[in-house]
Amino acid sequence: MSTATSQRLHVRVHPRTPLTLSRRHGHGPPIKSPHPTLLNQQHSSPPTISFQSSYQFQFSTQIFSSGQPPDPSTMANSVSGVAVNEECVKAFQELRADRKHRFVVYKMDDDAQQVVVDKVGALDATFDDLAAAMPADDCRYAVYDLDFVSEDSAGETPRSKIFFIHWSPESADARNKMLYASSTEGLKKELDGVQIDVQATDASELTLDILKDYTT
């Protein structure tokens, strides 16, 4: 028998170990076959992994379980998972670009599922009107368009700034205060054009003089 014939590969199978190939007259360590798990992975598609926050998962689950497409008014989600109704953005654009309103007040709806428009102040409304629209025992958001005159080397120049106000009185429910606080950034992202943030916890912190301090 030739040397080439005598160096056949012999297969030994052990019921509890991976398949092993050995050489009768060859050199080098035994050749081990891949683990069965690796073999299976070579013939399967790589897994796809996606990460979602809990509120996004819940939101998607509701869409698929209902069989209905999502409402465009609830597509903008804030950090807390509370959506921003499209009317909120529309009212803000009317204030910022069209100068139709002096202020807009926002609140959570009854189910705390989305931010909605609560009240709108006409262009001739005052800051006192805005302060009066803030409830003593509940939270609110608001945007206020402040007109003022800036004095510089060119003289007096009419200007305006849009304030975002987070109203969170001490007497408000603790859960509501947390919900409003966690949803603030999500709403602000939708209101493109807000320039200054103000947070107030009582009437003494919600005055026109405080807003004017930011213009000097």
Z-matrix of the N, CA and C atoms (Angstrom, degrees):
N
C 1 1.484
C 2 1.522 1 108.19
N 3 1.336 2 115.66 1 139.58
C 4 1.460 3 119.40 2 -177.83
C 5 1.506 4 110.48 3 -74.50
N 6 1.360 5 112.76 4 162.06
C 7 1.477 6 118.62 5 179.27
C 8 1.514 7 111.18 6 -62.24
N 9 1.327 8 116.53 7 -39.04
C 10 1.462 9 119.66 8 -179.65
C 11 1.499 10 111.19 9 -62.77
N 12 1.365 11 116.58 10 -37.05
C 13 1.464 12 119.36 11 -179.43
C 14 1.504 13 111.28 12 -71.82
N 15 1.355 14 116.98 13 -34.65
C 16 1.469 15 119.34 14 -176.76
C 17 1.509 16 112.73 15 -73.47
N 18 1.341 17 118.47 16 -13.57
C 19 1.461 18 120.74 17 -178.36
C 20 1.512 19 110.59 18 -99.78
N 21 1.312 20 116.46 19 44.23
C 22 1.464 21 120.10 20 176.39
C 23 1.532 22 109.90 21 -71.17
N 24 1.267 23 114.48 22 156.14
C 25 1.464 24 120.62 23 176.09
C 26 1.516 25 108.20 24 -89.16
N 27 1.330 26 116.41 25 130.81
C 28 1.447 27 121.84 26 178.12
C 29 1.518 28 109.13 27 -108.56
N 30 1.307 29 116.97 28 139.53
C 31 1.462 30 123.31 29 -177.00
C 32 1.508 31 109.65 30 -105.55
N 33 1.321 32 115.59 31 125.52
C 34 1.458 33 120.50 32 175.90
C 35 1.520 34 108.24 33 -119.21
N 36 1.293 35 116.92 34 127.00
C 37 1.468 36 121.48 35 -176.95
C 38 1.503 37 108.91 36 -113.60
N 39 1.327 38 115.47 37 123.50
C 40 1.460 39 121.29 38 174.81
C 41 1.525 40 107.38 39 -106.40
N 42 1.312 41 118.50 40 135.15
C 43 1.476 42 119.47 41 -174.04
C 44 1.514 43 114.15 42 -61.81
N 45 1.331 44 119.79 43 -23.22
C 46 1.470 45 120.72 44 -175.01
C 47 1.521 46 113.10 45 -116.74
N 48 1.287 47 119.62 46 5.60
C 49 1.456 48 121.33 47 -178.70
C 50 1.511 49 109.34 48 -126.16
N 51 1.358 50 117.25 49 157.87
C 52 1.472 51 119.80 50 178.04
C 53 1.510 52 111.37 51 -62.06
N 54 1.301 53 116.30 52 156.79
C 55 1.457 54 122.82 53 178.89
C 56 1.524 55 110.69 54 -60.00
N 57 1.360 56 117.70 55 132.65
C 58 1.465 57 122.40 56 -176.60
C 59 1.527 58 109.49 57 -124.02
N 60 1.301 59 117.01 58 132.67
C 61 1.460 60 123.23 59 177.58
C 62 1.526 61 108.35 60 -107.57
N 63 1.328 62 117.74 61 132.70
C 64 1.471 63 120.90 62 179.72
C 65 1.520 64 110.32 63 -128.96
N 66 1.333 65 116.63 64 153.99
C 67 1.461 66 122.74 65 177.50
C 68 1.543 67 108.66 66 -105.45
N 69 1.338 68 116.39 67 133.86
C 70 1.470 69 118.97 68 -179.84
C 71 1.519 70 110.13 69 -68.75
N 72 1.331 71 118.11 70 -45.54
C 73 1.456 72 120.42 71 -177.12
C 74 1.523 73 111.59 72 -121.16
N 75 1.289 74 117.00 73 10.29
C 76 1.458 75 119.30 74 -176.97
C 77 1.514 76 112.53 75 -81.93
N 78 1.313 77 115.85 76 -178.68
C 79 1.448 78 122.40 77 179.76
C 80 1.526 79 109.39 78 -118.46
N 81 1.324 80 115.69 79 159.87
C 82 1.457 81 120.63 80 176.73
C 83 1.508 82 111.69 81 96.29
N 84 1.304 83 118.02 82 165.24
C 85 1.469 84 123.06 83 -177.59
C 86 1.514 85 111.39 84 -69.95
N 87 1.325 86 116.58 85 162.26
C 88 1.473 87 119.64 86 176.50
C 89 1.512 88 111.17 87 -58.13
N 90 1.319 89 115.81 88 151.03
C 91 1.461 90 121.68 89 179.65
C 92 1.523 91 107.76 90 -98.34
N 93 1.309 92 115.98 91 116.26
C 94 1.468 93 119.78 92 -178.95
C 95 1.527 94 109.80 93 -95.51
N 96 1.314 95 113.44 94 138.71
C 97 1.456 96 117.71 95 177.27
C 98 1.522 97 109.52 96 -75.97
N 99 1.329 98 117.46 97 157.08
C 100 1.469 99 119.57 98 177.28
C 101 1.513 100 110.76 99 -59.44
N 102 1.316 101 114.50 100 151.45
C 103 1.473 102 119.79 101 175.55
C 104 1.527 103 109.19 102 -60.77
N 105 1.348 104 117.24 103 141.85
C 106 1.484 105 118.90 104 -179.07
C 107 1.516 106 113.32 105 -51.43
N 108 1.355 107 118.00 106 -35.24
C 109 1.469 108 120.01 107 179.97
C 110 1.518 109 111.18 108 -62.98
N 111 1.359 110 116.31 109 -39.94
C 112 1.455 111 119.84 110 178.91
C 113 1.512 112 111.47 111 -67.12
N 114 1.333 113 116.12 112 -36.74
C 115 1.459 114 119.30 113 177.66
C 116 1.514 115 111.16 114 -61.80
N 117 1.320 116 115.19 115 -42.62
C 118 1.461 117 119.14 116 179.32
C 119 1.516 118 111.19 117 -63.81
N 120 1.361 119 116.77 118 -39.10
C 121 1.453 120 119.80 119 -178.19
C 122 1.519 121 111.42 120 -67.51
N 123 1.354 122 117.46 121 -29.69
C 124 1.450 123 120.26 122 -179.23
C 125 1.521 124 111.88 123 -67.24
N 126 1.316 125 116.39 124 -24.49
C 127 1.471 126 120.31 125 -177.19
C 128 1.525 127 112.53 126 -107.30
N 129 1.299 128 116.79 127 13.90
C 130 1.469 129 119.56 128 178.47
C 131 1.511 130 109.28 129 -124.50
N 132 1.313 131 116.40 130 157.66
C 133 1.460 132 121.54 131 -179.53
C 134 1.514 133 109.32 132 -72.78
N 135 1.321 134 117.60 133 145.54
C 136 1.466 135 119.82 134 178.61
C 137 1.515 136 110.10 135 -63.91
N 138 1.328 137 117.36 136 144.51
C 139 1.468 138 120.06 137 -178.71
C 140 1.519 139 111.22 138 -68.47
N 141 1.282 140 115.56 139 147.88
C 142 1.463 141 121.91 140 175.56
C 143 1.512 142 108.86 141 -104.83
N 144 1.315 143 116.13 142 124.22
C 145 1.462 144 121.09 143 -176.80
C 146 1.514 145 108.39 144 -116.91
N 147 1.299 146 116.65 145 130.61
C 148 1.465 147 121.46 146 175.93
C 149 1.503 148 108.87 147 -129.24
N 150 1.310 149 115.00 148 149.49
C 151 1.450 150 121.59 149 -179.47
C 152 1.520 151 109.12 150 -116.15
N 153 1.308 152 115.31 151 132.97
C 154 1.447 153 121.66 152 177.92
C 155 1.514 154 108.71 153 -135.53
N 156 1.322 155 115.64 154 144.22
C 157 1.458 156 117.93 155 172.43
C 158 1.513 157 108.91 156 -72.72
N 159 1.300 158 116.34 157 163.23
C 160 1.460 159 120.06 158 -173.42
C 161 1.518 160 112.34 159 -62.15
N 162 1.322 161 117.08 160 -38.55
C 163 1.461 162 117.84 161 -177.37
C 164 1.525 163 111.05 162 -71.63
N 165 1.381 164 117.42 163 -32.11
C 166 1.454 165 119.01 164 176.49
C 167 1.520 166 110.71 165 -66.65
N 168 1.333 167 116.39 166 -39.18
C 169 1.458 168 120.11 167 178.61
C 170 1.523 169 110.05 168 -63.60
N 171 1.322 170 116.76 169 -43.82
C 172 1.453 171 119.48 170 179.78
C 173 1.511 172 110.66 171 -64.34
N 174 1.347 173 116.33 172 -40.66
C 175 1.459 174 120.22 173 -179.41
C 176 1.526 175 110.29 174 -62.87
N 177 1.364 176 116.34 175 -43.89
C 178 1.463 177 119.89 176 179.00
C 179 1.515 178 111.20 177 -65.30
N 180 1.336 179 117.51 178 -38.39
C 181 1.455 180 121.24 179 179.94
C 182 1.517 181 110.90 180 -62.18
N 183 1.320 182 116.10 181 -40.26
C 184 1.463 183 119.39 182 179.66
C 185 1.520 184 110.83 183 -64.28
N 186 1.355 185 116.23 184 -38.65
C 187 1.460 186 119.58 185 -179.06
C 188 1.523 187 110.61 186 -64.19
N 189 1.346 188 116.95 187 -48.94
C 190 1.453 189 120.25 188 -176.30
C 191 1.523 190 111.71 189 -70.50
N 192 1.331 191 117.64 190 -35.48
C 193 1.446 192 119.57 191 -178.78
C 194 1.519 193 111.65 192 -70.37
N 195 1.338 194 116.73 193 -31.13
C 196 1.456 195 119.19 194 -179.70
C 197 1.514 196 111.82 195 -81.18
N 198 1.353 197 116.86 196 -24.01
C 199 1.447 198 120.24 197 -178.32
C 200 1.511 199 113.31 198 77.12
N 201 1.345 200 117.59 199 8.99
C 202 1.452 201 121.82 200 -178.28
C 203 1.522 202 109.85 201 -111.03
N 204 1.336 203 118.36 202 147.16
C 205 1.472 204 120.51 203 176.21
C 206 1.516 205 109.95 204 -67.51
N 207 1.337 206 118.03 205 153.78
C 208 1.454 207 120.64 206 -178.27
C 209 1.514 208 112.50 207 -66.28
N 210 1.329 209 115.54 208 146.37
C 211 1.461 210 122.16 209 176.10
C 212 1.519 211 108.28 210 -73.63
N 213 1.358 212 119.47 211 126.66
C 214 1.454 213 119.83 212 -178.68
C 215 1.519 214 112.99 213 -60.21
N 216 1.337 215 117.91 214 -23.58
C 217 1.459 216 120.59 215 -178.92
C 218 1.510 217 112.41 216 -72.49
N 219 1.341 218 117.90 217 -9.44
C 220 1.459 219 119.69 218 -179.22
C 221 1.519 220 112.03 219 -119.88
N 222 1.315 221 117.33 220 17.49
C 223 1.453 222 119.46 221 -176.42
C 224 1.518 223 112.70 222 -78.47
N 225 1.337 224 118.76 223 -26.24
C 226 1.459 225 120.83 224 -178.50
C 227 1.514 226 109.14 225 -86.41
N 228 1.329 227 117.07 226 108.51
C 229 1.456 228 121.74 227 -177.84
C 230 1.504 229 111.21 228 -101.46
N 231 1.315 230 115.85 229 139.85
C 232 1.449 231 120.88 230 174.51
C 233 1.507 232 109.53 231 -91.67
N 234 1.336 233 115.12 232 -177.70
C 235 1.457 234 119.90 233 -176.31
C 236 1.513 235 111.52 234 -59.65
N 237 1.326 236 117.74 235 -37.61
C 238 1.456 237 120.80 236 -176.15
C 239 1.522 238 112.35 237 -78.49
N 240 1.319 239 118.18 238 -9.06
C 241 1.451 240 120.61 239 -175.80
C 242 1.509 241 112.81 240 94.42
N 243 1.343 242 117.91 241 -1.96
C 244 1.464 243 121.75 242 176.83
C 245 1.520 244 108.06 243 -80.61
N 246 1.318 245 116.72 244 126.85
C 247 1.464 246 121.35 245 -176.65
C 248 1.518 247 110.67 246 -79.65
N 249 1.325 248 115.00 247 163.12
C 250 1.465 249 122.17 248 177.63
C 251 1.518 250 107.92 249 -112.25
N 252 1.317 251 116.46 250 116.43
C 253 1.461 252 121.12 251 179.70
C 254 1.522 253 110.00 252 -64.08
N 255 1.322 254 116.20 253 141.67
C 256 1.465 255 120.43 254 -177.00
C 257 1.524 256 112.50 255 -62.19
N 258 1.342 257 117.59 256 -22.48
C 259 1.462 258 120.20 257 177.74
C 260 1.528 259 111.27 258 -66.11
N 261 1.331 260 116.36 259 -27.00
C 262 1.467 261 119.87 260 177.99
C 263 1.522 262 110.48 261 -63.94
N 264 1.314 263 116.46 262 -45.17
C 265 1.461 264 121.02 263 179.79
C 266 1.523 265 110.35 264 -68.77
N 267 1.313 266 116.81 265 -39.78
C 268 1.464 267 120.37 266 -179.96
C 269 1.522 268 111.17 267 -61.31
N 270 1.337 269 117.07 268 -45.90
C 271 1.460 270 120.40 269 -179.93
C 272 1.525 271 111.24 270 -64.37
N 273 1.337 272 115.99 271 -36.71
C 274 1.459 273 119.26 272 178.93
C 275 1.525 274 111.10 273 -66.48
N 276 1.316 275 117.68 274 -42.39
C 277 1.461 276 120.56 275 178.75
C 278 1.529 277 111.31 276 -64.10
N 279 1.319 278 116.60 277 -34.65
C 280 1.465 279 119.78 278 175.88
C 281 1.521 280 110.93 279 -65.54
N 282 1.321 281 116.77 280 -32.83
C 283 1.470 282 120.82 281 177.25
C 284 1.529 283 110.49 282 -74.83
N 285 1.327 284 117.03 283 -47.53
C 286 1.462 285 120.76 284 -172.85
C 287 1.526 286 112.83 285 -75.91
N 288 1.318 287 116.96 286 -50.56
C 289 1.461 288 120.82 287 -172.75
C 290 1.527 289 112.88 288 -90.90
N 291 1.317 290 116.43 289 -38.84
C 292 1.465 291 119.72 290 -174.47
C 293 1.520 292 113.23 291 -97.65
N 294 1.326 293 116.48 292 -11.27
C 295 1.468 294 121.70 293 -179.08
C 296 1.540 295 112.18 294 53.00
N 297 1.320 296 115.17 295 45.15
C 298 1.468 297 120.35 296 178.61
C 299 1.525 298 112.19 297 -91.17
N 300 1.320 299 117.38 298 -23.50
C 301 1.464 300 121.49 299 -175.42
C 302 1.525 301 110.07 300 -125.81
N 303 1.346 302 113.92 301 154.93
C 304 1.460 303 119.37 302 172.46
C 305 1.521 304 110.28 303 -91.23
N 306 1.333 305 115.63 304 -36.29
C 307 1.462 306 119.49 305 178.36
C 308 1.518 307 110.49 306 -151.97
N 309 1.336 308 114.79 307 160.59
C 310 1.461 309 122.40 308 173.85
C 311 1.525 310 107.30 309 -134.22
N 312 1.327 311 116.83 310 132.58
C 313 1.459 312 122.35 311 177.64
C 314 1.522 313 108.49 312 -108.67
N 315 1.341 314 115.59 313 134.62
C 316 1.463 315 121.59 314 -179.40
C 317 1.532 316 109.91 315 -118.15
N 318 1.342 317 114.27 316 153.74
C 319 1.462 318 119.71 317 177.13
C 320 1.524 319 109.67 318 -148.79
N 321 1.337 320 116.18 319 167.18
C 322 1.460 321 121.53 320 171.44
C 323 1.529 322 108.73 321 -77.51
N 324 1.329 323 116.65 322 144.28
C 325 1.455 324 118.13 323 175.25
C 326 1.533 325 109.91 324 -72.46
N 327 1.324 326 116.33 325 175.85
C 328 1.467 327 120.85 326 -173.15
C 329 1.521 328 112.82 327 -61.23
N 330 1.325 329 117.67 328 -29.02
C 331 1.460 330 121.51 329 -179.48
C 332 1.530 331 112.71 330 -93.74
N 333 1.337 332 116.24 331 2.43
C 334 1.469 333 121.57 332 -178.25
C 335 1.525 334 111.61 333 55.15
N 336 1.331 335 116.36 334 37.55
C 337 1.457 336 121.66 335 -179.99
C 338 1.523 337 112.52 336 -100.53
N 339 1.334 338 117.40 337 -24.40
C 340 1.456 339 119.69 338 -179.05
C 341 1.520 340 110.66 339 -156.95
N 342 1.335 341 114.57 340 158.27
C 343 1.456 342 121.70 341 175.33
C 344 1.525 343 108.05 342 -87.38
N 345 1.335 344 116.25 343 132.85
C 346 1.462 345 120.93 344 -178.08
C 347 1.531 346 109.14 345 -129.94
N 348 1.319 347 115.71 346 166.93
C 349 1.462 348 121.02 347 176.62
C 350 1.517 349 109.17 348 -75.89
N 351 1.330 350 115.77 349 129.35
C 352 1.457 351 121.31 350 178.57
C 353 1.531 352 110.70 351 -97.20
N 354 1.325 353 116.85 352 -55.85
C 355 1.468 354 121.34 353 -179.79
C 356 1.522 355 109.44 354 -144.87
N 357 1.321 356 114.78 355 154.71
C 358 1.459 357 121.92 356 177.41
C 359 1.517 358 108.28 357 -128.43
N 360 1.338 359 116.41 358 130.75
C 361 1.457 360 121.03 359 177.91
C 362 1.510 361 110.87 360 -99.14
N 363 1.316 362 116.52 361 131.13
C 364 1.459 363 121.02 362 179.56
C 365 1.526 364 110.55 363 -62.46
N 366 1.326 365 116.65 364 167.32
C 367 1.452 366 120.91 365 -175.75
C 368 1.523 367 111.97 366 -61.60
N 369 1.327 368 117.68 367 -28.26
C 370 1.466 369 120.56 368 179.92
C 371 1.533 370 112.44 369 -90.69
N 372 1.327 371 117.99 370 6.96
C 373 1.468 372 120.81 371 178.19
C 374 1.528 373 109.51 372 -71.05
N 375 1.330 374 115.68 373 156.48
C 376 1.457 375 121.45 374 -178.70
C 377 1.529 376 110.52 375 -106.27
N 378 1.346 377 115.11 376 171.49
C 379 1.454 378 118.72 377 176.47
C 380 1.524 379 110.69 378 -66.91
N 381 1.314 380 116.97 379 -30.48
C 382 1.469 381 119.80 380 176.13
C 383 1.529 382 110.80 381 -61.68
N 384 1.324 383 116.32 382 -35.11
C 385 1.469 384 119.58 383 176.83
C 386 1.528 385 110.70 384 -63.82
N 387 1.323 386 115.88 385 -38.89
C 388 1.461 387 119.68 386 178.00
C 389 1.530 388 110.12 387 -66.40
N 390 1.324 389 117.40 388 -45.87
C 391 1.465 390 120.91 389 -179.52
C 392 1.522 391 110.86 390 -60.28
N 393 1.330 392 116.41 391 -37.28
C 394 1.470 393 120.36 392 -179.86
C 395 1.526 394 111.74 393 -69.77
N 396 1.327 395 117.05 394 -22.15
C 397 1.471 396 121.05 395 -179.53
C 398 1.521 397 112.18 396 -80.89
N 399 1.326 398 117.15 397 -8.49
C 400 1.455 399 120.56 398 -179.75
C 401 1.531 400 110.39 399 -87.79
N 402 1.336 401 118.71 400 120.40
C 403 1.471 402 120.51 401 -179.26
C 404 1.531 403 110.95 402 -69.06
N 405 1.325 404 115.53 403 149.64
C 406 1.464 405 120.24 404 -177.15
C 407 1.524 406 112.73 405 -74.09
N 408 1.338 407 117.20 406 -22.74
C 409 1.463 408 120.11 407 -173.48
C 410 1.531 409 113.91 408 -125.29
N 411 1.319 410 116.97 409 21.60
C 412 1.460 411 119.28 410 178.86
C 413 1.518 412 108.97 411 -148.52
N 414 1.321 413 115.81 412 159.73
C 415 1.468 414 122.32 413 -176.88
C 416 1.531 415 110.39 414 -88.16
N 417 1.307 416 114.37 415 159.09
C 418 1.461 417 121.93 416 176.22
C 419 1.524 418 109.46 417 -154.41
N 420 1.334 419 114.62 418 161.65
C 421 1.457 420 122.11 419 166.28
C 422 1.526 421 106.58 420 -113.77
N 423 1.325 422 115.55 421 157.39
C 424 1.459 423 119.27 422 175.25
C 425 1.519 424 109.62 423 -156.67
N 426 1.320 425 115.38 424 153.12
C 427 1.462 426 121.71 425 168.46
C 428 1.519 427 106.81 426 -121.42
N 429 1.331 428 115.04 427 139.08
C 430 1.468 429 120.92 428 -177.49
C 431 1.517 430 108.61 429 -133.50
N 432 1.332 431 115.66 430 130.75
C 433 1.455 432 122.55 431 179.64
C 434 1.531 433 108.18 432 -97.43
N 435 1.339 434 115.84 433 106.94
C 436 1.458 435 120.89 434 -176.40
C 437 1.529 436 110.64 435 -98.27
N 438 1.314 437 115.97 436 122.05
C 439 1.467 438 121.82 437 173.35
C 440 1.528 439 108.88 438 -91.71
N 441 1.309 440 116.49 439 137.69
C 442 1.466 441 120.31 440 177.68
C 443 1.525 442 108.64 441 -154.05
N 444 1.317 443 115.24 442 172.04
C 445 1.457 444 121.54 443 -179.37
C 446 1.514 445 108.84 444 -114.78
N 447 1.314 446 115.84 445 127.30
C 448 1.457 447 121.74 446 179.35
C 449 1.522 448 109.51 447 -103.04
N 450 1.324 449 115.37 448 131.36
C 451 1.461 450 120.38 449 179.18
C 452 1.523 451 109.84 450 -102.80
N 453 1.320 452 116.32 451 124.68
C 454 1.456 453 121.64 452 177.80
C 455 1.518 454 109.01 453 -143.06
N 456 1.318 455 115.97 454 -165.66
C 457 1.458 456 119.80 455 -177.42
C 458 1.522 457 112.75 456 -63.70
N 459 1.321 458 115.80 457 -23.40
C 460 1.464 459 120.16 458 179.83
C 461 1.523 460 112.13 459 -85.96
N 462 1.337 461 115.39 460 -4.77
C 463 1.460 462 118.91 461 -178.51
C 464 1.515 463 111.39 462 108.75
N 465 1.292 464 117.48 463 -154.12
C 466 1.455 465 123.01 464 -179.73
C 467 1.532 466 109.89 465 -88.70
N 468 1.330 467 113.98 466 126.16
C 469 1.468 468 119.36 467 -177.24
C 470 1.521 469 109.84 468 -123.97
N 471 1.333 470 117.52 469 123.95
C 472 1.479 471 119.45 470 177.21
C 473 1.529 472 110.37 471 -67.52
N 474 1.322 473 115.56 472 133.73
C 475 1.462 474 121.38 473 179.09
C 476 1.526 475 109.60 474 -139.62
N 477 1.323 476 114.68 475 173.99
C 478 1.468 477 119.90 476 175.69
C 479 1.525 478 108.87 477 -151.23
N 480 1.322 479 115.45 478 151.55
C 481 1.457 480 122.36 479 175.36
C 482 1.527 481 108.45 480 -136.84
N 483 1.344 482 115.08 481 143.73
C 484 1.455 483 120.30 482 179.28
C 485 1.523 484 108.73 483 -102.50
N 486 1.314 485 115.41 484 122.97
C 487 1.460 486 122.18 485 -178.80
C 488 1.525 487 110.03 486 -101.98
N 489 1.332 488 114.46 487 139.93
C 490 1.464 489 120.37 488 170.33
C 491 1.525 490 106.96 489 -103.89
N 492 1.324 491 116.80 490 123.32
C 493 1.460 492 122.05 491 -175.41
C 494 1.523 493 109.75 492 -114.78
N 495 1.316 494 115.79 493 127.27
C 496 1.458 495 122.27 494 174.92
C 497 1.522 496 107.63 495 -108.30
N 498 1.315 497 115.80 496 106.87
C 499 1.462 498 122.54 497 -177.99
C 500 1.527 499 109.00 498 -94.52
N 501 1.343 500 116.85 499 117.17
C 502 1.461 501 121.53 500 -177.17
C 503 1.529 502 109.07 501 -140.70
N 504 1.330 503 117.61 502 80.61
C 505 1.469 504 120.84 503 -176.51
C 506 1.528 505 112.09 504 -67.81
N 507 1.321 506 115.70 505 153.38
C 508 1.458 507 121.29 506 -178.58
C 509 1.523 508 112.04 507 -60.65
N 510 1.328 509 116.82 508 -31.05
C 511 1.467 510 120.58 509 -176.38
C 512 1.521 511 113.67 510 -81.20
N 513 1.322 512 117.79 511 -2.87
C 514 1.468 513 120.74 512 179.78
C 515 1.524 514 110.31 513 -71.25
N 516 1.316 515 115.48 514 155.68
C 517 1.460 516 121.33 515 178.12
C 518 1.530 517 109.64 516 -60.93
N 519 1.336 518 116.39 517 137.70
C 520 1.467 519 121.23 518 -176.04
C 521 1.533 520 111.68 519 -60.69
N 522 1.326 521 116.35 520 -39.24
C 523 1.466 522 119.53 521 179.85
C 524 1.527 523 110.49 522 -64.78
N 525 1.324 524 117.07 523 -41.35
C 526 1.462 525 120.31 524 179.19
C 527 1.525 526 111.19 525 -64.73
N 528 1.311 527 116.14 526 -39.22
C 529 1.467 528 118.98 527 179.16
C 530 1.526 529 110.77 528 -62.68
N 531 1.317 530 116.19 529 -40.56
C 532 1.465 531 119.52 530 178.31
C 533 1.529 532 111.27 531 -67.20
N 534 1.327 533 116.52 532 -40.16
C 535 1.457 534 120.65 533 -179.23
C 536 1.525 535 111.09 534 -64.86
N 537 1.329 536 116.46 535 -44.57
C 538 1.464 537 120.31 536 178.89
C 539 1.528 538 110.54 537 -65.01
N 540 1.335 539 116.19 538 -40.91
C 541 1.463 540 119.59 539 -178.84
C 542 1.523 541 111.33 540 -63.04
N 543 1.329 542 117.32 541 -41.50
C 544 1.464 543 120.86 542 -177.77
C 545 1.521 544 112.67 543 -76.18
N 546 1.321 545 117.73 544 -16.06
C 547 1.469 546 121.55 545 -178.58
C 548 1.521 547 113.03 546 -100.33
N 549 1.324 548 117.06 547 -3.00
C 550 1.460 549 121.05 548 -175.24
C 551 1.522 550 112.33 549 -60.54
N 552 1.330 551 116.93 550 -50.43
C 553 1.466 552 120.15 551 -175.54
C 554 1.519 553 111.98 552 -63.73
N 555 1.331 554 116.43 553 -36.54
C 556 1.453 555 119.52 554 179.24
C 557 1.519 556 111.93 555 -62.71
N 558 1.334 557 117.08 556 -40.38
C 559 1.462 558 120.30 557 178.74
C 560 1.524 559 110.47 558 -69.69
N 561 1.307 560 117.01 559 -43.21
C 562 1.467 561 120.21 560 -178.46
C 563 1.525 562 111.92 561 -61.05
N 564 1.322 563 117.04 562 -33.44
C 565 1.458 564 119.71 563 178.47
C 566 1.523 565 111.71 564 -64.70
N 567 1.317 566 115.33 565 -30.18
C 568 1.472 567 119.37 566 179.75
C 569 1.522 568 112.02 567 -80.40
N 570 1.325 569 116.97 568 -22.87
C 571 1.464 570 121.40 569 -177.76
C 572 1.526 571 108.42 570 -98.37
N 573 1.301 572 115.64 571 75.39
C 574 1.464 573 121.64 572 -176.29
C 575 1.530 574 109.72 573 -72.59
N 576 1.325 575 116.13 574 115.61
C 577 1.462 576 120.73 575 -179.20
C 578 1.513 577 113.07 576 129.88
N 579 1.345 578 116.80 577 -6.58
C 580 1.461 579 120.32 578 175.06
C 581 1.524 580 108.40 579 -66.87
N 582 1.338 581 116.71 580 136.35
C 583 1.459 582 120.49 581 -174.00
C 584 1.527 583 114.13 582 -109.86
N 585 1.316 584 117.76 583 -34.61
C 586 1.463 585 120.92 584 -174.35
C 587 1.529 586 109.38 585 -136.28
N 588 1.335 587 116.14 586 136.78
C 589 1.467 588 122.27 587 178.14
C 590 1.528 589 109.63 588 -101.71
N 591 1.316 590 114.73 589 137.74
C 592 1.465 591 121.05 590 175.69
C 593 1.521 592 108.50 591 -135.33
N 594 1.328 593 116.76 592 132.86
C 595 1.465 594 120.96 593 175.40
C 596 1.520 595 108.48 594 -116.73
N 597 1.315 596 115.43 595 133.99
C 598 1.463 597 120.95 596 -178.27
C 599 1.513 598 110.22 597 -131.25
N 600 1.321 599 115.86 598 136.80
C 601 1.466 600 121.45 599 179.34
C 602 1.516 601 112.68 600 -114.63
N 603 1.328 602 118.18 601 -9.89
C 604 1.467 603 121.79 602 174.13
C 605 1.520 604 108.92 603 -154.52
N 606 1.328 605 116.23 604 173.90
C 607 1.461 606 121.08 605 -173.40
C 608 1.520 607 112.82 606 -62.07
N 609 1.336 608 117.04 607 -29.88
C 610 1.466 609 119.98 608 -179.01
C 611 1.531 610 112.31 609 -67.82
N 612 1.322 611 117.24 610 -19.97
C 613 1.463 612 121.43 611 179.05
C 614 1.524 613 112.53 612 -97.71
N 615 1.313 614 115.99 613 1.08
C 616 1.463 615 121.37 614 -178.47
C 617 1.534 616 108.52 615 -120.92
N 618 1.315 617 115.38 616 75.01
C 619 1.460 618 121.03 617 -178.61
C 620 1.519 619 109.95 618 -132.45
N 621 1.318 620 115.26 619 159.45
C 622 1.460 621 120.25 620 179.11
C 623 1.527 622 111.13 621 -68.47
N 624 1.329 623 116.73 622 -32.91
C 625 1.468 624 119.88 623 179.80
C 626 1.531 625 111.35 624 -62.19
N 627 1.338 626 116.92 625 -37.60
C 628 1.464 627 119.97 626 178.71
C 629 1.521 628 110.42 627 -63.87
N 630 1.315 629 117.77 628 -40.95
C 631 1.461 630 120.84 629 177.61
C 632 1.524 631 110.78 630 -64.77
N 633 1.328 632 116.68 631 -40.39
C 634 1.465 633 120.39 632 -178.98
C 635 1.517 634 112.20 633 -65.30
N 636 1.339 635 116.66 634 -27.48
C 637 1.466 636 119.75 635 178.18
C 638 1.532 637 111.65 636 -60.81
N 639 1.336 638 116.43 637 -26.98
C 640 1.464 639 120.63 638 -179.97
C 641 1.526 640 112.74 639 -79.89
N 642 1.300 641 117.46 640 -7.01
C 643 1.470 642 121.12 641 -177.59
C 644 1.517 643 112.63 642 -99.78
N 645 1.317 644 117.08 643 -4.97
C 646 1.468 645 120.25 644 -177.59
C 647 1.518 646 111.02 645 -98.78
